[in-house]
Amino acid sequence: MKNLSDFHSKIEFVLTDIDDTLTTDGQLESQAYSALWRLHDAGLKVIPITGRPAGWCEMIARMWPVAGVVGENGGFYFRYAALVGDSVIGKKSAASGNPDSNSPNEKIKKMQRWFFADEKFIKENKLKLSVIENEVLSSVKGTALASDQFCRLMDLAIDFCEDVPALPDSEVTRIVQIFEKHGAHAKVSSIHVNGWFGDYDKLSTSYRFLKTEFGLTESDILAKCAFVGDSPNDEPMFSRFPHSFGVANVKKFSSRMKSLPTYVSESEGGDGFSEIADRILHLKD
């Protein structure tokens, strides 16, 4: 992995993991949140690519300075964006009781959502994931459901160190093996093992988002986009994006990973993300 000073490209899109990449000890601290706003205000499009659940992603897409969010390791993306059209304008005007209050060119924001699977597929998968949940919790002592499981739609998240004492690597591996035994995909983040059914991951849905929502080609994506992450579930992104960055805590997982980021910050977590943002902004003009 190279130092940030070795990076010399201009970037238009910053894709980033959240946990232990933007956060530090579980908190989104001021310097990392400020870095998001600095990127946004400079005209870059920031897109979180996270294992966190649909409930969180609804809020992130709506309230953070982001161009959208890919959640549950690629199960969906949300984008809160301005739309222009008589039908939308008309709905807003009627709701306000003043149908003439909006000009035809007024922009209204609306939440746009794309899901990998339909409702039937999701319901069937939840039943299969419940079997895995019971097996993991009964056979791997010290595990727990992730506290955010109640607002997940697509996957099962097993906590191995967020709200429980940290489990050894051997037990984390056992959790992964149980998922895979049942034919599910499993990825290890810095805090959870996430498992799901369906042929998607962070990379495939990130590509879909960038192509569908921004019209980027394959070559555009590789040239104009950067990705920032910290753990094994970011490997699909590290393996594909030449402009890939790790915050310093990625080094803790290097023995578990085949694909590492091209560049690494000096600091961990949100401080590291802020360093990376500073380097990208320095090269913008």
RODO-2510 file (C-alpha; in nm, 4 decimals, decimal comma):
residues 285
     n   res          X          Y          Z
     1     m     0,0000     0,0000     0,0000
     2     k     0,1297     0,3435    -0,0992
     3     n     0,1328     0,6703     0,0926
     4     l    -0,1285     0,9347     0,0123
     5     s     0,1466     1,1572    -0,1269
     6     d     0,1811     0,9063    -0,4132
     7     f    -0,1757     0,9749    -0,5300
     8     h    -0,1987     1,2315    -0,8119
     9     s    -0,5366     1,1876    -0,9870
    10     k    -0,8424     1,4125    -1,0062
    11     i    -1,1575     1,2540    -0,8662
    12     e    -1,5264     1,3379    -0,9137
    13     f    -1,6949     1,0635    -0,7074
    14     v    -1,5914     0,9469    -0,3590
    15     l    -1,7419     0,6135    -0,2568
    16     t    -1,6842     0,5285     0,1076
    17     d    -1,7547     0,2672     0,3694
    18     i    -1,8981     0,3987     0,6978
    19     d    -1,8075     0,1881     1,0034
    20     d    -1,4465     0,2416     1,1132
    21     t    -1,3849     0,4340     0,7897
    22     l    -1,5937     0,7433     0,8583
    23     t    -1,6460     0,6564     1,2233
    24     t    -1,3980     0,6358     1,5102
    25     d    -1,4832     0,4040     1,7994
    26     g    -1,8394     0,3880     1,6686
    27     q    -1,8903     0,7641     1,6476
    28     l    -1,9148     0,9945     1,3462
    29     e    -1,6886     1,2672     1,4773
    30     s    -1,6775     1,6274     1,3604
    31     q    -1,3670     1,6036     1,1430
    32     a    -1,5092     1,3185     0,9325
    33     y    -1,8512     1,4779     0,8953
    34     s    -1,6818     1,8062     0,8059
    35     a    -1,4796     1,6180     0,5409
    36     l    -1,8053     1,4946     0,3850
    37     w    -1,9302     1,8522     0,3631
    38     r    -1,5997     1,9813     0,2250
    39     l    -1,6117     1,7223    -0,0530
    40     h    -1,9770     1,8022    -0,1218
    41     d    -1,9229     2,1785    -0,1238
    42     a    -1,6321     2,1369    -0,3668
    43     g    -1,8671     1,9669    -0,6121
    44     l    -1,7661     1,6055    -0,5579
    45     k    -2,0353     1,3414    -0,5246
    46     v    -2,0031     1,1335    -0,2072
    47     i    -2,1698     0,7913    -0,1950
    48     p    -2,1568     0,5718     0,1188
    49     i    -2,1228     0,2007     0,0348
    50     t    -2,2142     0,0247     0,3571
    51     g    -2,3308    -0,2914     0,5258
    52     r    -2,5659    -0,0877     0,7421
    53     p    -2,9423    -0,1418     0,7154
    54     a    -3,2227     0,0100     0,5125
    55     g    -3,3490     0,2116     0,8088
    56     w    -3,0160     0,3852     0,8481
    57     c    -2,9762     0,4358     0,4740
    58     e    -3,3100     0,6164     0,4476
    59     m    -3,1825     0,8757     0,6928
    60     i    -2,8332     0,8937     0,5381
    61     a    -2,9666     0,9487     0,1855
    62     r    -3,2039     1,2180     0,3093
    63     m    -2,9909     1,4089     0,5600
    64     w    -2,6212     1,3640     0,4854
    65     p    -2,4362     1,5603     0,2116
    66     v    -2,4366     1,2585    -0,0199
    67     a    -2,5490     1,1761    -0,3741
    68     g    -2,6978     0,8434    -0,2643
    69     v    -2,6167     0,5372    -0,0556
    70     v    -2,5668     0,1666    -0,1269
    71     g    -2,6780    -0,0398     0,1730
    72     e    -2,6744    -0,3896     0,3197
    73     n    -2,3637    -0,4783     0,1182
    74     g    -2,5314    -0,4058    -0,2149
    75     g    -2,8876    -0,5222    -0,1533
    76     f    -3,0247    -0,1835    -0,2600
    77     y    -2,9442     0,1787    -0,3233
    78     f    -3,1336     0,4912    -0,2199
    79     r    -3,1023     0,8331    -0,3781
    80     y    -3,2743     1,1489    -0,2558
    81     a    -3,2649     1,3720    -0,5614
    82     a    -3,4397     1,6634    -0,7254
    83     l    -3,6943     1,5793    -0,9935
    84     v    -3,8542     1,8095    -1,2476
    85     g    -4,1900     1,7215    -1,4006
    86     d    -4,5469     1,8372    -1,4178
    87     s    -4,6802     1,5261    -1,2442
    88     v    -4,4573     1,5700    -0,9410
    89     i    -4,5075     1,9448    -0,9293
    90     g    -4,8802     1,8930    -0,9507
    91     k    -4,8813     1,6553    -0,6563
    92     k    -4,6920     1,9004    -0,4427
    93     s    -4,9185     2,1892    -0,5466
    94     a    -5,2360     1,9950    -0,4743
    95     a    -5,1067     1,8887    -0,1353
    96     s    -5,0328     2,2500    -0,0476
    97     g    -5,3828     2,3577    -0,1508
    98     n    -5,2412     2,6020    -0,4026
    99     p    -5,2056     2,4370    -0,7451
   100     d    -5,0570     2,7527    -0,8991
   101     s    -4,7870     2,8075    -0,6373
   102     n    -4,5079     2,6238    -0,8204
   103     s    -4,3447     2,7117    -1,1489
   104     p    -4,3090     2,4351    -1,4105
   105     n    -3,9315     2,4321    -1,3607
   106     e    -3,9326     2,4068    -0,9817
   107     k    -3,7263     2,1164    -0,8525
   108     i    -3,8649     1,8820    -0,5888
   109     k    -3,6623     1,6175    -0,4104
   110     k    -3,7932     1,2634    -0,3938
   111     m    -3,6521     0,9410    -0,2494
   112     q    -3,5663     0,6937    -0,5254
   113     r    -3,5057     0,3311    -0,4280
   114     w    -3,3711     0,0310    -0,6172
   115     f    -3,3697    -0,3211    -0,4695
   116     f    -3,1852    -0,6254    -0,6003
   117     a    -3,4854    -0,8490    -0,5304
   118     d    -3,8624    -0,8284    -0,5191
   119     e    -4,0722    -0,8603    -0,2041
   120     k    -4,1407    -1,2327    -0,2532
   121     f    -3,7685    -1,3102    -0,2842
   122     i    -3,6914    -1,1038     0,0252
   123     k    -3,9557    -1,2830     0,2339
   124     e    -3,8290    -1,6249     0,1278
   125     n    -3,4737    -1,5269     0,2131
   126     k    -3,5723    -1,4064     0,5590
   127     l    -3,7012    -1,7542     0,6400
   128     k    -3,3757    -1,9126     0,5280
   129     l    -3,1714    -1,6547     0,7171
   130     s    -3,3675    -1,7267     1,0356
   131     v    -3,2400    -2,0863     1,0228
   132     i    -2,8819    -1,9582     0,9982
   133     e    -2,9458    -1,7107     1,2798
   134     n    -3,0585    -1,9885     1,5151
   135     e    -2,7589    -2,2061     1,4310
   136     v    -2,5037    -1,9279     1,4739
   137     l    -2,6427    -1,8007     1,8034
   138     s    -2,6695    -2,1505     1,9490
   139     s    -2,3312    -2,2824     1,8352
   140     v    -2,0976    -1,9804     1,8434
   141     k    -2,0967    -1,8538     2,1992
   142     g    -2,0636    -1,4815     2,2553
   143     t    -2,2343    -1,3784     1,9341
   144     a    -2,5504    -1,1708     1,9110
   145     l    -2,7767    -1,0267     1,6480
   146     a    -2,6577    -0,6856     1,5381
   147     s    -2,8539    -0,4195     1,7227
   148     d    -2,9687    -0,2753     1,3890
   149     q    -3,1105    -0,6065     1,2614
   150     f    -3,4678    -0,4902     1,3202
   151     c    -3,4400    -0,2361     1,0373
   152     r    -3,2715    -0,4663     0,7825
   153     l    -3,4490    -0,5913     0,4713
   154     m    -3,2009    -0,8065     0,2818
   155     d    -2,9434    -0,9624     0,5124
   156     l    -2,8579    -1,1081     0,8505
   157     a    -2,5940    -0,9295     1,0582
   158     i    -2,4166    -1,1132     1,3394
   159     d    -2,2354    -0,8974     1,5929
   160     f    -1,8900    -1,0183     1,6918
   161     c    -1,7479    -0,7034     1,8508
   162     e    -1,9775    -0,3982     1,8294
   163     d    -2,1981    -0,4567     2,1359
   164     v    -2,0393    -0,7827     2,2548
   165     p    -1,6861    -0,8620     2,3740
   166     a    -1,4664    -0,9169     2,0677
   167     l    -1,4574    -1,2759     1,9462
   168     p    -1,1324    -1,4361     1,8275
   169     d    -1,0740    -1,4728     1,4542
   170     s    -1,1402    -1,8453     1,4745
   171     e    -1,4978    -1,7830     1,5905
   172     v    -1,5553    -1,5202     1,3237
   173     t    -1,4440    -1,7795     1,0695
   174     r    -1,6939    -2,0291     1,2152
   175     i    -1,9757    -1,7789     1,1623
   176     v    -1,8741    -1,7353     0,7990
   177     q    -1,8608    -2,1126     0,7527
   178     i    -2,2153    -2,1555     0,8849
   179     f    -2,3482    -1,8992     0,6370
   180     e    -2,1631    -2,0641     0,3509
   181     k    -2,2783    -2,4114     0,4529
   182     h    -2,6336    -2,2955     0,3916
   183     g    -2,5432    -2,1497     0,0521
   184     a    -2,5399    -1,7866     0,1631
   185     h    -2,2818    -1,5216     0,0877
   186     a    -2,0930    -1,3939     0,3927
   187     k    -1,8677    -1,0927     0,4376
   188     v    -1,6724    -0,9816     0,7436
   189     s    -1,6808    -0,6143     0,8349
   190     s    -1,4962    -0,4543     1,1241
   191     i    -1,7903    -0,5306     1,3560
   192     h    -2,0320    -0,7786     1,1925
   193     v    -2,0527    -1,0840     0,9744
   194     n    -2,3183    -1,0051     0,7149
   195     g    -2,4827    -1,2856     0,5211
   196     w    -2,7406    -1,2898     0,2418
   197     f    -2,8857    -1,4831    -0,0485
   198     g    -2,8598    -1,3269    -0,3925
   199     d    -2,5873    -1,2609    -0,6461
   200     y    -2,4828    -0,9098    -0,5445
   201     d    -2,2214    -0,7292    -0,3408
   202     k    -2,0960    -0,3773    -0,2783
   203     l    -1,9209    -0,3656    -0,6152
   204     s    -2,2035    -0,4843    -0,8402
   205     t    -2,4589    -0,2440    -0,6919
   206     s    -2,2131     0,0456    -0,6872
   207     y    -2,1616    -0,0072    -1,0592
   208     r    -2,5363    -0,0204    -1,1185
   209     f    -2,5879     0,3001    -0,9206
   210     l    -2,3143     0,4909    -1,1044
   211     k    -2,4238     0,3738    -1,4483
   212     t    -2,7985     0,4175    -1,3946
   213     e    -2,8071     0,7391    -1,1950
   214     f    -2,5080     0,9229    -1,3444
   215     g    -2,4612     0,7609    -1,6847
   216     l    -2,1010     0,6596    -1,6193
   217     t    -1,9303     0,4039    -1,8404
   218     e    -1,6912     0,1385    -1,7151
   219     s    -1,3935     0,3549    -1,8087
   220     d    -1,5553     0,6604    -1,6430
   221     i    -1,6004     0,4675    -1,3191
   222     l    -1,2395     0,3528    -1,3060
   223     a    -1,1042     0,6981    -1,3930
   224     k    -1,3336     0,9316    -1,1992
   225     c    -1,4227     0,7368    -0,8842
   226     a    -1,2335     0,6629    -0,5642
   227     f    -1,3268     0,4196    -0,2896
   228     v    -1,2350     0,4404     0,0797
   229     g    -1,2697     0,1433     0,3158
   230     d    -1,1211    -0,0473     0,6060
   231     s    -1,2081    -0,4185     0,6197
   232     p    -1,2533    -0,7502     0,4340
   233     n    -1,6064    -0,6736     0,3149
   234     d    -1,4526    -0,3905     0,1125
   235     e    -1,2331    -0,6285    -0,0879
   236     p    -1,4597    -0,6339    -0,3970
   237     m    -1,4159    -0,2561    -0,4148
   238     f    -1,0413    -0,2615    -0,3447
   239     s    -0,9921    -0,5238    -0,6137
   240     r    -1,1657    -0,3198    -0,8848
   241     f    -1,1018     0,0487    -0,8177
   242     p    -0,7488     0,1660    -0,9046
   243     h    -0,8126     0,4765    -0,6923
   244     s    -0,8743     0,2812    -0,3711
   245     f    -0,7852     0,4024    -0,0239
   246     g    -0,7718     0,2399     0,3157
   247     v    -0,7782     0,4160     0,6485
   248     a    -0,4873     0,2937     0,8600
   249     n    -0,6895     0,0374     1,0531
   250     v    -0,7196    -0,1704     0,7357
   251     k    -0,3730    -0,3001     0,8260
   252     k    -0,5307    -0,5005     1,1097
   253     f    -0,7112    -0,7146     0,8518
   254     s    -0,4316    -0,7499     0,5974
   255     s    -0,3684    -1,1148     0,6851
   256     r    -0,7352    -1,1973     0,6076
   257     m    -0,7455    -1,0121     0,2765
   258     k    -0,6329    -1,0943    -0,0759
   259     s    -0,7096    -0,7477    -0,2187
   260     l    -0,5730    -0,4441    -0,0360
   261     p    -0,6283    -0,0753    -0,1159
   262     t    -0,3749     0,1014    -0,3368
   263     y    -0,3175     0,3829    -0,0861
   264     v    -0,3404     0,4045     0,2930
   265     s    -0,3729     0,6976     0,5330
   266     e    -0,1542     0,7547     0,8353
   267     s    -0,4494     0,7810     1,0745
   268     e    -0,7321     0,5423     1,1538
   269     g    -1,1073     0,5858     1,1162
   270     g    -1,2522     0,9310     1,0649
   271     d    -0,9143     1,1039     1,0983
   272     g    -0,7852     0,8862     0,8164
   273     f    -1,0872     0,9651     0,6004
   274     s    -1,0277     1,3357     0,6586
   275     e    -0,6648     1,2936     0,5435
   276     i    -0,7827     1,1198     0,2264
   277     a    -1,0435     1,3902     0,1617
   278     d    -0,7748     1,6582     0,2025
   279     r    -0,5549     1,4853    -0,0565
   280     i    -0,8415     1,4506    -0,3069
   281     l    -0,9410     1,8153    -0,2609
   282     h    -0,5809     1,9330    -0,2939
   283     l    -0,5678     1,7732    -0,6399
   284     k    -0,9100     1,8917    -0,7537
   285     d    -0,8014     2,2223    -0,9123
***
